[in-house]
Amino acid sequence: MWLVENRTPFATASSWVLDVDGNEIWVVAVKAAYDIAPDGQCRISIPQSPVLRDPVQSEKGVPLYETDLGHPKVNTDILLLGHAHAPKGEAVKELPVEFRVGDLVRKAYVYGDRKWEHDSEQYSPGEPEPFVRMPLDWSRCFGGSDPKTGNPLLNQVGCGLVTSDSLPNVEHSEQRLRSISARPDTTGFGPVPCHWDWRARYCGTYDEEWKTSRSPLLPKDFDPLHWQIAPPEQQYAGHLRGGELVVLTNLTTPEASQQAGRLEFNLPQLFLEFETRFYNGSRIHADSYIHTVILETDYPRVAVVYHMSLPCFRNGNILERTIVTQKRRPDGAQMGRS
């Protein structure tokens, strides 16, 4: 019962989730990981990255990965985990970084470590220290808790709000932090936890009416955007299909880059088929969509998470298994860049 028969070289896992009205949905995830060569060729990673069932944090509580399972999404999430890299391996004090996936573009400006400096009138950013490699996780981005109200900002593990803080290494490309009172937009590339306001604002209303008429179901005004795990700027409208051009700038080591800190490749295409069998003899064939793209630029590697979601209503107890097959070899693994 509830088995996944995996006939692909990729990692798979399954789960049950409930929709807003409490109906059961059978979810099967396939996570396809590829190593990216300097010429843009993508080859299937050995070993494959596992499908994550739970979020992963650093020892300091910084979000690193989110679950690869979960609910259906209206948009493909794009996440980036890694470092900024000086393009020639020579230390710099500041550096623009950028990635593109299809027509989605994300930019930021990266500084070396800095402290607030105080003159007779105000605090201002100090001179950045040179760096060759700079982490891009949420702890290096603007955020934290407001010192006046104690309320957390969008990025709850960030820095730059108080004079004892380090300044953020990662800043918005057009909104630089110039004073201690400034509140520029937060720029970060990693997963957003469900309790951060980016996602919590979509949870709906949990009031007395919900308690008496809906609990324990989700509120009627629950918005499925809550299930998106990427920052809003990294949610690709609709779903990626594979084959889109990906460009990484100053996000890979000189050895992994094609030229001047730039690496280009096409997002691999993978054609999957899902056949779900029930104990009553019935079978349902379903397709998948790209749920999440994870750019792990230090390797460099890309992981593409595909989701098949099947509403089962009252048939969950007679679901035997889902068989996952590959219709044909992924174009991206054969051709790399086109």
C-alpha positions as CSV (number, residue, x, y, z in Angstrom):
1,M,0.0,0.0,0.0
2,W,1.1,3.6,-0.9
3,L,4.3,2.4,-2.6
4,V,6.4,4.2,-5.2
5,E,8.0,2.0,-7.9
6,N,10.8,4.1,-9.3
7,R,12.0,3.1,-12.7
8,T,14.2,6.2,-13.2
9,P,17.8,7.0,-12.1
10,F,16.5,9.9,-9.9
11,A,15.4,10.1,-6.3
12,T,11.7,9.7,-5.5
13,A,9.4,10.0,-2.4
14,S,5.7,10.3,-1.6
15,S,3.4,11.9,0.9
16,W,-0.2,12.7,1.6
17,V,-1.5,16.2,2.0
18,L,-4.9,17.8,2.5
19,D,-6.5,20.4,0.3
20,V,-8.4,23.4,1.8
21,D,-11.5,21.3,2.3
22,G,-9.7,18.3,3.9
23,N,-9.7,16.1,0.8
24,E,-6.7,13.7,0.5
25,I,-4.1,14.4,-2.2
26,W,-1.4,11.7,-3.1
27,V,1.9,13.5,-3.9
28,V,4.9,11.9,-5.6
29,A,8.1,13.9,-6.0
30,V,11.0,13.2,-8.3
31,K,14.2,15.0,-7.7
32,A,16.6,15.1,-10.7
33,A,20.1,16.4,-9.9
34,Y,22.6,17.3,-12.6
35,D,26.3,18.4,-12.5
36,I,27.1,21.4,-14.7
37,A,30.3,21.4,-16.6
38,P,32.1,24.7,-17.6
39,D,30.9,24.3,-21.2
40,G,27.3,24.2,-20.0
41,Q,26.8,20.4,-20.4
42,C,24.5,18.9,-17.8
43,R,25.1,15.3,-16.7
44,I,23.2,13.2,-14.2
45,S,24.7,13.5,-10.8
46,I,26.1,10.4,-9.1
47,P,24.9,10.0,-6.4
48,Q,21.6,11.7,-6.7
49,S,20.4,14.3,-4.1
50,P,17.7,12.8,-1.9
51,V,14.1,14.1,-1.7
52,L,13.9,16.1,1.5
53,R,10.8,15.5,3.7
54,D,11.6,18.3,6.2
55,P,13.3,21.7,6.2
56,V,17.0,21.9,6.9
57,Q,18.6,24.7,8.9
58,S,22.2,25.4,9.9
59,E,23.3,25.1,13.5
60,K,22.5,28.8,14.0
61,G,19.0,28.4,12.7
62,V,19.5,29.8,9.2
63,P,17.2,28.2,6.6
64,L,19.1,26.2,4.0
65,Y,16.6,23.9,2.4
66,E,12.8,23.4,2.4
67,T,10.8,20.2,2.0
68,D,10.7,18.8,-1.6
69,L,7.3,17.4,-0.9
70,G,4.3,19.4,0.2
71,H,1.3,20.9,-1.5
72,P,0.8,21.7,-5.2
73,K,2.1,25.2,-6.2
74,V,0.7,27.7,-8.6
75,N,4.3,28.8,-9.5
76,T,7.7,27.2,-9.8
77,D,10.0,28.2,-7.0
78,I,13.6,28.9,-7.8
79,L,16.2,28.8,-5.0
80,L,19.9,29.5,-5.0
81,L,22.3,28.3,-2.4
82,G,26.0,29.1,-2.5
83,H,28.5,31.9,-2.5
84,A,29.5,35.0,-4.5
85,H,32.8,34.4,-6.2
86,A,35.3,37.0,-7.3
87,P,35.5,36.3,-11.1
88,K,39.3,35.9,-11.4
89,G,39.9,34.5,-7.9
90,E,41.4,37.9,-6.9
91,A,40.0,39.6,-3.8
92,V,37.4,42.4,-4.3
93,K,35.6,44.6,-1.8
94,E,32.2,44.6,-3.6
95,L,30.7,42.6,-6.4
96,P,27.4,42.5,-8.4
97,V,25.8,39.0,-8.7
98,E,23.0,37.9,-10.9
99,F,21.1,34.8,-12.1
100,R,18.6,34.3,-14.8
101,V,16.2,31.5,-15.5
102,G,14.2,32.0,-18.6
103,D,12.8,35.5,-18.3
104,L,13.2,35.7,-14.5
105,V,16.1,37.9,-13.4
106,R,17.5,38.3,-9.9
107,K,20.2,40.7,-9.0
108,A,22.1,41.7,-5.8
109,Y,25.2,43.6,-4.7
110,V,27.7,41.8,-2.4
111,Y,30.1,43.5,0.0
112,G,33.0,42.3,2.1
113,D,32.5,42.3,5.9
114,R,31.6,45.8,7.3
115,K,30.8,47.4,10.6
116,W,28.8,50.6,11.4
117,E,31.1,53.5,11.9
118,H,30.1,56.6,14.0
119,D,31.2,60.2,13.5
120,S,30.1,63.2,15.4
121,E,26.6,63.2,13.8
122,Q,25.6,59.7,12.5
123,Y,26.4,56.1,11.9
124,S,27.4,55.1,8.4
125,P,28.7,51.9,6.7
126,G,32.4,51.3,7.2
127,E,34.9,50.2,4.5
128,P,34.3,46.6,3.3
129,E,37.0,44.0,3.8
130,P,38.4,42.3,0.7
131,F,36.9,38.8,-0.1
132,V,37.2,36.1,-2.7
133,R,34.2,34.1,-1.6
134,M,31.2,35.3,0.3
135,P,28.2,33.2,1.6
136,L,24.8,34.2,0.4
137,D,22.6,32.7,3.1
138,W,19.9,34.7,4.9
139,S,22.2,35.5,7.9
140,R,24.2,37.7,5.5
141,C,21.2,39.7,4.3
142,F,19.4,42.7,5.7
143,G,16.9,41.8,8.5
144,G,16.5,40.8,12.1
145,S,14.2,42.3,14.7
146,D,13.3,46.0,14.9
147,P,15.2,47.5,17.9
148,K,12.3,49.8,18.7
149,T,9.3,47.4,18.5
150,G,11.0,44.0,18.8
151,N,9.0,42.9,15.7
152,P,10.9,40.7,13.2
153,L,11.4,41.9,9.7
154,L,10.8,39.7,6.6
155,N,14.2,38.1,7.1
156,Q,14.2,37.1,10.8
157,V,17.8,35.9,10.9
158,G,19.4,38.9,9.1
159,C,21.6,41.8,10.3
160,G,22.2,45.5,9.9
161,L,19.5,46.9,12.2
162,V,21.5,47.9,15.3
163,T,25.0,49.5,15.6
164,S,26.5,46.4,17.2
165,D,25.5,44.4,14.1
166,S,27.6,43.7,11.1
167,L,26.2,45.2,8.0
168,P,24.6,42.8,5.5
169,N,27.0,41.4,2.9
170,V,24.1,40.9,0.5
171,E,22.0,44.0,-0.5
172,H,19.3,45.0,-3.0
173,S,20.9,46.0,-6.3
174,E,19.2,49.4,-6.2
175,Q,18.6,50.0,-2.5
176,R,21.9,50.2,-0.6
177,L,21.9,50.5,3.2
178,R,23.2,54.0,3.9
179,S,22.0,54.8,7.4
180,I,21.0,52.9,10.6
181,S,17.4,54.1,10.2
182,A,17.0,52.9,6.6
183,R,14.8,49.9,5.8
184,P,15.7,48.8,2.3
185,D,14.0,45.8,0.7
186,T,15.6,42.5,1.8
187,T,17.3,40.6,-0.9
188,G,18.1,36.9,-0.4
189,F,18.0,33.8,-2.5
190,G,17.3,30.9,-0.2
191,P,14.1,29.2,1.1
192,V,11.5,31.1,3.1
193,P,10.2,29.4,6.3
194,C,6.4,29.1,6.6
195,H,6.3,31.5,9.7
196,W,8.1,34.4,8.0
197,D,5.7,37.1,6.9
198,W,6.4,36.5,3.1
199,R,4.4,33.3,3.6
200,A,2.4,33.8,6.8
201,R,0.4,36.7,5.2
202,Y,-1.3,34.1,3.1
203,C,-2.4,31.7,5.9
204,G,-5.9,33.1,6.1
205,T,-8.0,34.2,9.1
206,Y,-8.1,32.1,12.3
207,D,-10.9,33.8,14.2
208,E,-14.0,32.8,16.2
209,E,-15.9,32.1,13.0
210,W,-13.1,29.7,11.8
211,K,-13.1,28.0,15.2
212,T,-16.9,27.3,15.0
213,S,-17.3,26.6,11.3
214,R,-14.0,25.4,9.8
215,S,-11.5,24.1,12.4
216,P,-9.4,22.0,12.0
217,L,-9.6,22.7,8.2
218,L,-7.8,25.7,6.7
219,P,-9.7,29.0,6.6
220,K,-11.8,29.8,3.5
221,D,-9.5,32.8,2.8
222,F,-6.4,30.7,2.8
223,D,-4.2,31.5,-0.2
224,P,-2.2,28.8,-1.9
225,L,0.7,31.2,-2.3
226,H,1.5,30.2,1.2
227,W,2.9,27.0,-0.2
228,Q,5.5,28.9,-2.3
229,I,8.9,28.6,-0.6
230,A,11.0,31.1,-2.6
231,P,11.1,34.8,-2.2
232,P,8.4,36.4,-4.3
233,E,10.9,37.7,-6.9
234,Q,12.0,34.1,-7.4
235,Q,8.6,32.6,-8.2
236,Y,8.4,31.9,-11.9
237,A,4.8,32.7,-13.0
238,G,3.2,29.4,-13.9
239,H,5.6,26.5,-14.2
240,L,8.9,26.1,-15.9
241,R,9.0,23.4,-18.6
242,G,12.7,22.7,-18.9
243,G,15.0,23.9,-21.7
244,E,15.0,27.5,-20.4
245,L,18.4,29.3,-20.5
246,V,20.1,29.7,-17.1
247,V,22.8,32.3,-16.6
248,L,24.9,32.6,-13.4
249,T,27.1,35.7,-13.0
250,N,29.8,35.8,-10.3
251,L,28.2,32.8,-8.6
252,T,30.6,30.1,-9.5
253,T,34.4,29.6,-9.1
254,P,36.7,30.6,-11.9
255,E,37.4,27.0,-12.7
256,A,33.6,26.3,-13.1
257,S,32.9,29.4,-15.2
258,Q,33.0,29.8,-18.9
259,Q,34.4,33.4,-18.9
260,A,34.6,36.3,-16.5
261,G,32.6,34.6,-13.7
262,R,29.7,33.7,-16.1
263,L,28.2,30.2,-16.6
264,E,25.4,29.4,-19.0
265,F,23.4,26.2,-19.4
266,N,19.9,25.1,-20.4
267,L,17.6,23.8,-17.7
268,P,17.4,20.0,-18.3
269,Q,14.2,18.6,-19.7
270,L,12.8,15.4,-18.2
271,F,9.6,13.7,-19.4
272,L,8.0,11.5,-16.7
273,E,4.9,9.3,-16.6
274,F,3.1,8.4,-13.4
275,E,0.8,5.4,-13.3
276,T,-1.1,4.9,-10.1
277,R,-2.7,1.6,-9.4
278,F,-5.6,0.8,-7.0
279,Y,-6.5,-2.5,-5.4
280,N,-9.9,-2.4,-7.2
281,G,-8.0,-2.8,-10.5
282,S,-8.4,0.8,-11.7
283,R,-5.4,2.8,-13.0
284,I,-4.8,6.5,-13.4
285,H,-2.1,8.1,-15.6
286,A,-0.9,11.5,-14.7
287,D,1.8,14.0,-15.7
288,S,4.0,16.2,-13.5
289,Y,5.2,19.8,-13.4
290,I,8.3,21.5,-12.2
291,H,7.7,22.3,-8.5
292,T,11.1,23.7,-7.5
293,V,14.5,24.4,-9.1
294,I,17.5,24.5,-6.7
295,L,20.7,26.1,-8.0
296,E,23.6,24.9,-5.9
297,T,26.2,27.1,-7.4
298,D,29.3,26.0,-5.4
299,Y,29.3,22.6,-7.1
300,P,27.9,23.7,-9.6
301,R,24.7,21.6,-9.7
302,V,21.0,22.0,-10.4
303,A,18.3,19.9,-8.9
304,V,14.8,20.0,-10.5
305,V,11.9,18.7,-8.4
306,Y,8.9,17.4,-10.3
307,H,5.5,16.8,-8.6
308,M,2.6,14.6,-9.4
309,S,-0.5,15.3,-7.3
310,L,-3.5,13.1,-7.4
311,P,-6.8,13.9,-5.5
312,C,-8.0,10.6,-4.1
313,F,-11.0,11.7,-2.1
314,R,-12.2,8.4,-0.5
315,N,-9.9,6.1,-2.5
316,G,-6.8,6.6,-0.4
317,N,-7.1,3.3,1.4
318,I,-7.2,1.3,-1.9
319,L,-4.2,3.0,-3.5
320,E,-1.6,0.4,-4.1
321,R,1.4,2.1,-5.8
322,T,2.5,4.7,-8.3
323,I,5.0,3.6,-11.0
324,V,7.3,6.3,-12.2
325,T,8.9,5.9,-15.6
326,Q,11.0,8.1,-17.9
327,K,9.3,8.6,-21.3
328,R,12.7,9.4,-22.9
329,R,16.1,10.5,-21.8
330,P,16.3,14.1,-20.5
331,D,17.3,16.5,-23.3
332,G,19.4,18.5,-20.9
333,A,21.5,15.5,-19.8
334,Q,22.2,14.7,-23.5
335,M,22.7,18.2,-25.0
336,G,23.5,20.6,-22.2
337,R,23.2,24.1,-23.8
338,S,21.4,24.4,-27.1
